[in-house]
């Protein structure tokens, strides 16, 4: 059993009660920034392309790992063809949904083939037209006179709804969220500096008594927050991570409520 100083980093590692394990996800995903990467684009949809390595490692520098990953990807591709989903999708259903669904909604928006009647009703209301009179096939004059305006307003309303749902679901996803932590670069700088100076878990900061206890398996872990010069940035970073987690949680809630509301209208 390990003993360590308690700070927000540990809470991120060991807490299972946070929103979608947000802090845990944040720490785990951001830790991969230390790995060599070639893909720099934002919002890379790793759940969509099975043959894209999730950590963007240069394939040439890791040939054996890349070959293994290729054959695993073939297995996943076969599973998707056979069942419609694969083991990778099951490993993180939330990520799969928040990455795939905004793209599907954008495709529906491009088609513009089936606009819900509710959007037409709002368009008629905006133009102060009586729906009964407008849809009365005997009243061809009223229908032909306002047809174009009604169509444009209804289409605009449906586009706004689809865009809003797609945006909220995209914001709920860690990788595609447009809000970023302003302390991220500084946070990773001090973590790297801390590790170089004091060791991964501050082994060089341990007292003689703590070193003796470490030999018995009771090691104390130190973190940058234990160093005065790093404390402010380190804590500011985790404060912002908590705010971002709450923001993504709210976007997920609002987006899913809208998704459910218009669920039976999502078709082409």
ZAGU-25087 format. One line per 5 residues: number of its first residue (from 0); for each residue x, y, z of N, C-alpha, C. Coordinates in steps of 0.1 Angstrom, whole numbers. Last residue first. Example, Ala and Ser with C-alpha at 12.3 -4.5 7.8 and 13.67 -1.06 7.14 Angstrom:
<sites>
1) 128/-22/71/137/-11/71/129/0/79 ~ 132/-57/78/123/-45/78/132/-33/78
</sites>
This chain:
<sites>
267) -329/120/-428/-328/126/-441/-337/120/-452 ~ -334/128/-393/-335/119/-405/-332/127/-418 ~ -346/135/-365/-332/134/-370/-331/124/-381 ~ -369/135/-352/-368/143/-364/-355/143/-371 ~ -367/121/-329/-375/115/-340/-375/123/-352
262) -351/140/-313/-346/127/-317/-354/121/-329 ~ -355/164/-302/-356/163/-316/-352/150/-322 ~ -352/158/-274/-363/166/-279/-366/164/-294 ~ -327/146/-274/-339/138/-271/-351/145/-276 ~ -311/168/-280/-310/156/-288/-323/148/-286
257) -316/185/-258/-321/189/-272/-321/177/-281 ~ -304/169/-238/-318/173/-237/-324/177/-251 ~ -278/168/-247/-286/156/-247/-301/159/-246 ~ -270/195/-244/-270/189/-257/-279/177/-258 ~ -272/199/-216/-280/207/-225/-282/200/-239
252) -253/179/-208/-267/179/-203/-276/186/-212 ~ -230/187/-221/-235/174/-223/-250/173/-219 ~ -226/213/-210/-229/211/-224/-235/198/-228 ~ -222/205/-183/-233/213/-186/-237/212/-201 ~ -197/192/-187/-209/185/-181/-222/192/-184
247) -181/212/-196/-184/201/-205/-196/193/-200 ~ -181/228/-172/-186/233/-185/-189/222/-195 ~ -169/211/-154/-183/215/-152/-189/221/-165 ~ -144/210/-166/-151/197/-164/-166/201/-162 ~ -135/236/-164/-138/230/-177/-146/218/-176
242) -133/238/-136/-142/246/-143/-146/241/-157 ~ -112/220/-132/-125/217/-126/-136/225/-132 ~ -92/232/-146/-97/219/-150/-110/216/-144 ~ -89/255/-130/-94/257/-143/-99/243/-149 ~ -78/243/-107/-90/251/-106/-97/252/-120
237) -54/233/-119/-65/223/-115/-78/230/-112 ~ -41/257/-124/-43/248/-135/-55/239/-131 ~ -38/268/-99/-46/275/-108/-50/266/-120 ~ -20/250/-88/-33/250/-82/-43/257/-92 ~ 3/256/-104/-2/242/-103/-17/242/-98
232) 7/283/-99/4/278/-113/-3/264/-112 ~ 13/281/-71/2/290/-76/-2/285/-90 ~ 35/263/-68/22/261/-61/11/269/-68 ~ 61/267/-75/52/260/-85/37/260/-80 ~ 74/278/-54/75/285/-67/65/279/-78
227) 69/259/-32/63/273/-33/63/279/-46 ~ 60/226/-38/71/236/-39/65/250/-41 ~ 38/211/-37/45/211/-25/57/221/-26 ~ 29/211/-63/22/220/-53/29/220/-40 ~ 43/191/-76/48/205/-77/41/215/-67
222) 44/165/-50/40/171/-63/44/185/-64 ~ 55/134/-35/55/149/-36/51/153/-49 ~ 45/106/-17/46/112/-30/46/127/-28 ~ 61/83/5/53/96/4/56/101/-10 ~ 57/48/8/64/60/2/55/72/1
217) 59/22/22/51/33/26/57/46/21 ~ 75/0/18/64/2/9/55/13/12 ~ 98/1/32/87/-8/37/75/-8/28 ~ 111/20/20/117/7/18/107/-4/23 ~ 98/43/29/96/39/15/101/25/13
212) 108/45/55/95/40/53/92/36/39 ~ 133/56/48/132/43/55/118/37/54 ~ 125/80/36/132/70/28/132/56/34 ~ 115/93/58/106/89/47/112/79/38 ~ 138/97/73/127/89/78/118/84/67
207) 152/114/56/157/101/59/147/92/64 ~ 127/129/33/136/129/44/142/115/47 ~ 124/136/-2/121/127/9/132/129/20 ~ 131/148/-25/126/157/-14/124/149/-1 ~ 137/130/-44/148/137/-38/144/147/-27
202) 112/121/-52/120/112/-44/131/120/-37 ~ 90/133/-66/97/140/-56/106/132/-46 ~ 81/115/-85/72/118/-73/80/125/-62 ~ 102/118/-103/88/117/-108/78/120/-97 ~ 126/143/-92/122/129/-95/107/129/-98
197) 135/169/-90/132/161/-77/128/147/-80 ~ 143/180/-115/149/184/-102/147/174/-91 ~ 127/167/-134/141/168/-136/149/171/-123 ~ 101/171/-123/106/157/-125/121/157/-126 ~ 100/199/-125/99/192/-112/105/178/-113
192) 100/202/-152/110/208/-144/111/201/-131 ~ 76/190/-159/88/185/-165/100/190/-157 ~ 58/206/-145/59/192/-142/72/186/-147 ~ 63/231/-157/67/229/-143/67/214/-139 ~ 52/225/-182/66/230/-181/71/227/-167
187) 26/219/-178/35/209/-183/50/213/-182 ~ 18/245/-169/16/233/-161/26/222/-165 ~ 22/261/-191/30/263/-179/29/251/-170 ~ 2/250/-208/16/249/-212/26/251/-200 ~ -22/254/-193/-17/241/-197/-2/240/-200
182) -36/276/-185/-23/273/-177/-17/260/-182 ~ -59/278/-199/-48/288/-202/-35/285/-195 ~ -75/251/-213/-69/255/-200/-58/265/-203 ~ -100/259/-237/-88/252/-233/-83/258/-220 ~ -130/253/-255/-123/260/-243/-111/252/-239
177) -139/236/-274/-131/248/-278/-125/255/-267 ~ -136/201/-274/-141/213/-267/-132/225/-271 ~ -126/178/-285/-132/188/-294/-137/200/-288 ~ -118/162/-264/-109/165/-275/-113/176/-284 ~ -140/160/-246/-127/165/-241/-118/170/-253
172) -172/169/-254/-161/160/-257/-148/167/-253 ~ -190/190/-252/-190/180/-241/-178/170/-242 ~ -188/203/-276/-182/209/-264/-181/200/-253 ~ -203/186/-292/-189/187/-295/-181/193/-283 ~ -228/190/-281/-222/177/-280/-207/177/-283
167) -230/217/-288/-231/213/-274/-225/200/-272 ~ -229/216/-317/-220/224/-309/-219/219/-295 ~ -252/200/-323/-238/196/-327/-228/203/-319 ~ -272/216/-313/-270/203/-308/-256/198/-310 ~ -269/239/-330/-268/240/-315/-265/227/-309
162) -273/229/-355/-260/234/-352/-258/235/-337 ~ -300/221/-353/-289/211/-356/-276/216/-352 ~ -311/247/-350/-313/236/-340/-302/226/-341 ~ -303/260/-373/-299/265/-360/-300/255/-349 ~ -316/245/-392/-301/246/-392/-296/251/-379
157) -343/251/-386/-338/237/-384/-322/237/-384 ~ -343/279/-392/-346/274/-379/-341/260/-376 ~ -338/278/-420/-329/285/-411/-331/280/-396 ~ -361/264/-429/-348/258/-431/-337/265/-421 ~ -380/283/-422/-381/270/-416/-367/263/-417
152) -372/305/-438/-373/306/-423/-373/292/-416 ~ -375/293/-464/-362/299/-459/-362/300/-444 ~ -402/286/-465/-392/276/-466/-379/281/-461 ~ -414/312/-462/-416/301/-452/-406/291/-453 ~ -405/324/-486/-401/330/-473/-403/319/-462
147) -417/308/-506/-402/309/-505/-398/314/-491 ~ -445/311/-500/-438/298/-500/-423/299/-498 ~ -461/333/-502/-452/332/-490/-444/319/-490 ~ -475/329/-526/-470/342/-523/-459/341/-512 ~ -485/303/-526/-475/307/-536/-468/320/-532
142) -504/305/-505/-493/296/-504/-482/300/-513 ~ -522/325/-514/-514/327/-501/-502/318/-501 ~ -531/311/-537/-525/325/-538/-517/327/-526 ~ -544/288/-530/-531/287/-537/-524/301/-537 ~ -563/276/-511/-558/290/-511/-544/290/-518
137) -568/250/-512/-576/258/-521/-571/272/-521 ~ -551/238/-494/-547/237/-508/-556/245/-517 ~ -541/253/-466/-553/250/-473/-550/250/-488 ~ -519/262/-453/-518/249/-458/-531/244/-465 ~ -528/288/-446/-516/286/-454/-516/272/-461
132) -550/284/-429/-552/291/-442/-540/288/-451 ~ -536/272/-408/-548/265/-415/-550/271/-428 ~ -517/291/-400/-513/278/-405/-524/271/-413 ~ -517/324/-407/-526/314/-401/-522/300/-408 ~ -488/344/-402/-497/337/-411/-505/326/-404
127) -467/359/-393/-480/362/-388/-491/356/-398 ~ -441/351/-396/-447/359/-407/-462/363/-404 ~ -438/336/-373/-429/348/-375/-435/357/-386 ~ -456/315/-378/-458/324/-367/-450/337/-369 ~ -443/303/-399/-456/309/-402/-459/319/-391
122) -420/294/-385/-419/303/-397/-432/310/-399 ~ -432/276/-367/-425/288/-362/-423/299/-373 ~ -441/257/-385/-450/264/-376/-444/277/-371 ~ -417/248/-395/-427/255/-404/-437/263/-396 ~ -407/235/-373/-400/247/-379/-409/255/-388
117) -425/215/-369/-424/225/-359/-417/238/-364 ~ -421/198/-390/-432/206/-391/-432/218/-381 ~ -386/195/-400/-397/192/-391/-409/202/-392 ~ -374/188/-432/-375/198/-421/-387/196/-413 ~ -356/169/-449/-368/167/-441/-368/177/-429
112) -334/178/-464/-345/171/-471/-357/170/-463 ~ -308/189/-458/-320/198/-458/-332/191/-465 ~ -281/180/-460/-291/174/-468/-304/183/-469 ~ -267/194/-440/-264/196/-454/-275/191/-464 ~ -278/183/-417/-280/198/-420/-277/200/-434
107) -268/158/-417/-282/160/-418/-285/174/-422 ~ -241/164/-413/-245/158/-425/-260/159/-428 ~ -242/174/-387/-238/183/-397/-242/177/-411 ~ -249/150/-374/-259/161/-374/-255/171/-385 ~ -226/135/-377/-239/130/-383/-249/142/-384
102) -208/151/-362/-206/149/-376/-219/144/-383 ~ -219/148/-336/-219/161/-342/-217/160/-357 ~ -216/118/-333/-229/125/-334/-229/139/-340 ~ -189/112/-329/-196/108/-341/-209/116/-343 ~ -181/123/-304/-173/125/-316/-181/122/-329
97) -200/114/-285/-197/129/-287/-188/132/-299 ~ -198/86/-289/-211/94/-292/-208/108/-294 ~ -172/80/-281/-177/76/-295/-189/85/-298 ~ -171/89/-255/-163/96/-265/-168/93/-279 ~ -190/70/-244/-192/85/-243/-184/92/-254
92) -178/46/-248/-190/49/-255/-193/64/-255 ~ -150/32/-248/-154/46/-244/-166/51/-252 ~ -150/6/-255/-141/10/-244/-144/24/-239 ~ -167/3/-276/-172/-1/-263/-163/4/-252 ~ -149/11/-297/-161/19/-294/-166/16/-280
87) -132/-11/-296/-127/2/-293/-138/12/-290 ~ -148/-32/-304/-143/-32/-290/-138/-18/-286 ~ -174/-18/-325/-162/-26/-322/-158/-25/-308 ~ -204/-19/-345/-195/-13/-335/-184/-23/-332 ~ -216/-34/-364/-219/-20/-364/-211/-12/-353
82) -210/-61/-368/-219/-57/-357/-223/-43/-357 ~ -194/-63/-392/-203/-74/-388/-213/-69/-378 ~ -180/-39/-394/-187/-44/-405/-198/-54/-401 ~ -168/-38/-368/-178/-28/-372/-186/-32/-384 ~ -151/-61/-370/-162/-60/-360/-173/-50/-363
77) -134/-52/-389/-142/-64/-392/-154/-64/-383 ~ -121/-31/-375/-129/-28/-387/-138/-40/-391 ~ -108/-46/-355/-119/-36/-351/-128/-33/-363 ~ -90/-59/-371/-100/-67/-363/-111/-58/-359 ~ -75/-38/-380/-83/-47/-390/-93/-55/-382
72) -64/-29/-357/-74/-21/-364/-82/-29/-374 ~ -46/-50/-352/-57/-47/-342/-68/-39/-349 ~ -29/-45/-373/-37/-57/-373/-49/-57/-363 ~ -19/-20/-365/-26/-21/-378/-35/-34/-378 ~ -6/-25/-341/-18/-16/-341/-26/-18/-354
67) 15/-40/-351/6/-46/-342/-8/-38/-342 ~ 28/-20/-366/23/-32/-372/12/-39/-364 ~ 35/-2/-345/26/2/-356/20/-10/-364 ~ 53/-17/-330/40/-12/-324/30/-9/-335 ~ 73/-19/-350/67/-31/-344/53/-28/-338
62) 81/8/-356/75/-1/-366/68/-13/-360 ~ 84/36/-346/78/26/-338/72/15/-347 ~ 93/54/-364/101/53/-352/96/41/-343 ~ 73/54/-383/86/49/-387/95/46/-375 ~ 51/65/-370/51/51/-373/65/46/-376
57) 50/87/-344/56/85/-357/58/70/-360 ~ 19/87/-327/33/84/-327/38/83/-341 ~ -7/93/-319/-1/100/-330/14/98/-330 ~ -23/80/-302/-13/89/-296/-4/96/-307 ~ -40/64/-317/-46/74/-308/-35/84/-302
52) -36/60/-352/-30/57/-339/-34/68/-329 ~ -61/52/-373/-53/63/-368/-49/60/-354 ~ -78/33/-381/-64/31/-384/-55/43/-380 ~ -103/40/-374/-97/29/-367/-82/28/-369 ~ -116/71/-371/-107/63/-380/-100/53/-371
47) -133/78/-349/-138/76/-363/-129/68/-371 ~ -119/83/-326/-129/72/-326/-134/69/-340 ~ -103/105/-331/-97/92/-331/-107/80/-330 ~ -105/133/-346/-115/123/-342/-109/109/-342 ~ -89/160/-333/-87/149/-341/-97/138/-337
42) -89/187/-323/-102/180/-324/-100/168/-333 ~ -62/202/-341/-71/202/-330/-83/193/-333 ~ -32/188/-354/-45/195/-356/-54/192/-344 ~ -8/175/-352/-10/187/-344/-24/193/-345 ~ 8/146/-352/-5/152/-356/-8/164/-347
37) 30/137/-340/32/143/-353/19/150/-357 ~ 47/133/-309/35/134/-317/38/140/-330 ~ 61/115/-282/63/121/-295/50/121/-303 ~ 46/123/-250/49/113/-260/52/120/-273 ~ 36/143/-234/50/140/-233/55/130/-243
32) 9/142/-237/16/152/-244/31/151/-244 ~ -2/123/-221/4/118/-234/10/129/-242 ~ -13/137/-201/0/131/-199/7/126/-211 ~ -38/143/-210/-28/153/-211/-14/148/-208 ~ -51/120/-204/-50/124/-218/-38/134/-219
27) -50/118/-175/-45/107/-184/-42/112/-198 ~ -61/143/-167/-47/140/-164/-41/129/-173 ~ -87/141/-178/-78/152/-182/-63/148/-179 ~ -97/118/-166/-95/118/-180/-85/129/-185 ~ -97/127/-140/-89/116/-143/-86/115/-158
22) -115/148/-142/-101/151/-139/-92/139/-142 ~ -138/133/-151/-132/143/-159/-117/146/-155 ~ -155/111/-148/-141/110/-144/-133/121/-150 ~ -178/122/-155/-172/114/-165/-157/111/-162 ~ -174/141/-126/-181/140/-139/-173/133/-149
17) -162/120/-99/-162/132/-106/-169/130/-120 ~ -158/96/-85/-171/103/-84/-173/115/-92 ~ -135/85/-83/-143/79/-93/-157/86/-93 ~ -102/94/-76/-116/97/-74/-124/91/-86 ~ -75/90/-81/-82/80/-74/-97/83/-72
12) -64/110/-98/-61/96/-100/-71/87/-93 ~ -75/134/-87/-77/131/-102/-75/116/-104 ~ -64/133/-62/-79/132/-64/-82/128/-78 ~ -38/137/-69/-42/124/-64/-57/122/-65 ~ -40/163/-77/-35/154/-86/-39/140/-82
7) -48/177/-55/-57/175/-65/-53/165/-76 ~ -33/159/-28/-36/171/-35/-45/167/-46 ~ -17/144/-1/-30/145/-8/-31/158/-15 ~ 12/124/-3/6/136/0/-7/138/-8 ~ 8/88/2/13/100/-5/6/112/0
2) 16/54/4/11/66/11/16/78/4 ~ 5/22/-8/13/34/-9/7/46/-1 ~ 9/-12/0/0/0/0/9/12/0
</sites>
